[in-house]
Amino acid sequence: MTAVLELDDVAVAYGKRRAIDGLTLSVGSGEIVTLLGANGAGKSTTLRAVSGLVRPARGRIRYEGRDITDIAADAIVAAGVSHVPEGREIFTEFTVLENLLVGGHTVERSRIGERLESVFRLFSVLRDRTAQMAGTLSGGEQQMLAIGRALMTRPRLLLLDEPSLGLAPILAREIFRVIRRINQEGVAVLLVEQNARRALALASRGYVLETGRLVTSGTSAELTADSRVRSAYLGLDRARGEVAG
């Protein structure tokens, strides 16, 4: 499988604190890969490093074989990488349409209508709310808008940071259904998700981080069967194999 994304011995520091230390991973063409770990493990920093929002102190990042370690964030977007950050970070005082147009600012004007239509096919609710202020949308609708905005550039790699955070279960299931559909259309996905069970059900492979270091990796089936992962991230009792609590 051809690698869309490769991180090789990447380290990122905030001041004296190492947020990532020696991380090596890959995402193949057409894959969904998930990053698991507790808060502060370095998952969001990994996505920020890929999208050019933070710079590695060590190591290299390659996208489709091209070294993007030191190029600007807007150039990374133009190359085909889109990032949906934790907390959505939509422009609440813009309309839904204005948010989507901001996401498509690098797109040729003649293609804007086509890109909008592709977003509306995924999220029909947004079509009916184009003139609505984004800050008045529900949490689920705001997450749809954040993903739709990222898709305006028609990325080949989508970075998703906690897409189900704060959503009711029924809305979270809808978001994951859409992520699968996006992936089936040929977009590789690197997913950070608090619901490890759901993330592993969606992804083909995963990596587990602890305090910025890679501690284990494998297929989703392997990680689901790993007693350490089951206990720490899946809420399963080691002795009985049942849901804890």
Secondary structure, 3 states (H helix, E strand, C coil): CCEEEEEEEEEEEECCEEEEEEEEEEEECCCEEEEECCCCCCHHHHHHHHCCCCCCCEEEEEECCEECCCCCHHHHHHHCEEEECCCCCCCCCCEHHHHHHHHCCCCCHHHHHHHHHHHHHHCHHHHCCCCCEHHHCCHHHHHHHHHHHHHCCCCCEEEEECCCCCCCHHHHHHHHHHHHHHHHCCCEEEEECCCHHHHHHHCCEEEEEECCEEEEEEEHHHHHHCHHHHHHCCCECCCCCCECC
